[in-house]
Amino acid sequence: MATTPSVQVKPGKLFIGGKWVEASSGKTFPTVNPATGETITVLAEAGEADVEAAVRAARAAFEAGPWPEMSAADRGKLLLRLADLVEKNIEEFAYLETIDNGKPIFESRYVDLPMVIEVLQYYAGWATKIHGETIPVRGPFFNYTLREPVGVVAAIVPWNFPLLLASWKVAPALAAGNTVIWKPAQLTSLTALKFAEMCQQAGVPDGVVNVLTGKGSVVGMGLVKHPGVDKIALTGSTETGKAVMRAGADTLKRITLELGGKSPNIVLADADLDAAVKGAYNAIFYGKGEVCAAGSRLFVDKKIHDTFLAKLVERTRKLQPADPLDPKTRLGALVSEEQMKKVLDYVEVGKKEGARLVAGGARAAVGNGKGCFVLPTIFDAVRNDMRLAQEEIFGPVLAAIEFADLDEVIREANRNPYGLAAAVWTRDIRQAHYVAHRLQAGTVWINAYNVYDPAAPFGGYKASGFGRELGMHALEHYTQVKDVWVNLKD
Ligand code: NAD
């Protein structure tokens, strides 16, 4: 069991109806620190009976008791209390995220956690601003709408930003008056359990937030198929998204999907080169490249290609994977052995396809040598039709592609199944917007990469999914409209 002077990681239980319980089967599974290969602790492995119990608790909390009676203002205050509690415990949350996921403590402490707090605060503000409207209909009628919660929401979350991506679902769901069953990824459940403790401390009524740890195929699927669940909010792979849509059809689930990406990052010849080099570097190596919006396809104008690549490679060679708990570390461990193997397999694919490996391309030995560390990797001379450029690798592997013409690069950037994010680097404002309007992506950054804000909507085009998280757009998915007619005459 991993410890620091202040953090003892206890074995994990399920959080159902406000109570901590073992899995009804008694089964557990280990959670491992990918930087050391050591088991951190064991967690309860939920099964069908636990899914049933959680749905019952979430439904009961949605339909009766304090939650449906609570005013919007009080729901807002509850979210603010949760934000305060996360802030008070920020060091512990950051530590848990880092040992569980392998990401640098710098990122957990100064990027993920601050945004979790801001997301809770942002949706706390929305709680009192969700309302219907009056409509001037024909005839002697008063017509108005109510904007009501959808019911029980299953939040199914991946392992790359475990608490952050959960907050994008849980905060708007609660602001709108829904109840939640949160299914963290099997590899990274620790911060979900810690958050459940915060819910208890904040006074969230029993059953309003439930946490089920365990397998996607059992818990995730169980929630998707359950008639007592009204909505599925999934962030995960495109394959899982398809499986969820198929299985959710029988009970006509409301579904929003945030899926994979292979985002193009386009550098035009007139760009501020140093800014663009730094941007391209952060676009792929931030979060170990295990970022759905990672700028993993770099398109560089051939006029500047050689200078640009030389600068990028020089910068990349200075980035060494290191102990994620060291505050100076900027590249941590990949989340698991399996993920590391997948990434290293893609390095071999790239070599076989004839791309030129110009940086990294191998595992790195850090600490006890058992961690899942991979050197930051760049392939040059990639063609957009290679697997290296078409498939999501989800690791620190960049595919650099040269181009000669603006319309050609827009066409090639769009020639990919995904459409999550994109960026363009140029000093020409007209070209910047021209490109931004033509890219098929849910987010386009101009002279920036990987910037997010609770108020700015985020989500995919094409195989990257549908629905939007964050901003007011997310609230559409957590509410439904009821129209009421009042006869004013007879
Ligand atoms: P994954 O699809 O394997 O798992 C995501 C979640 O779904 C996990 O909680 C998992 O247990 C659950 N799950 C798996 N199979 C399921 C099933 N059949 N039914 C119901 N639930 C199931 O994804 P991952 O490996 O955890 O995460 C990486 C993927 O997530 C990448 O493809 C990445 O691009 C994507 N992602 C997307 C975004 C975004 O916002 N678009 C953000 C982060 C990650």
Residues whose N, C-alpha, C, O or C-beta is under 5 A from the ligand:
A	BS01	NAD	I156 V157 P158 W159 N160 K183 P184 A185 Q186 G214 K215 G216 S217 G220 M221 T235 G236 S237 T238 T240 A243 E258 L259 G260 G261 C292 S464
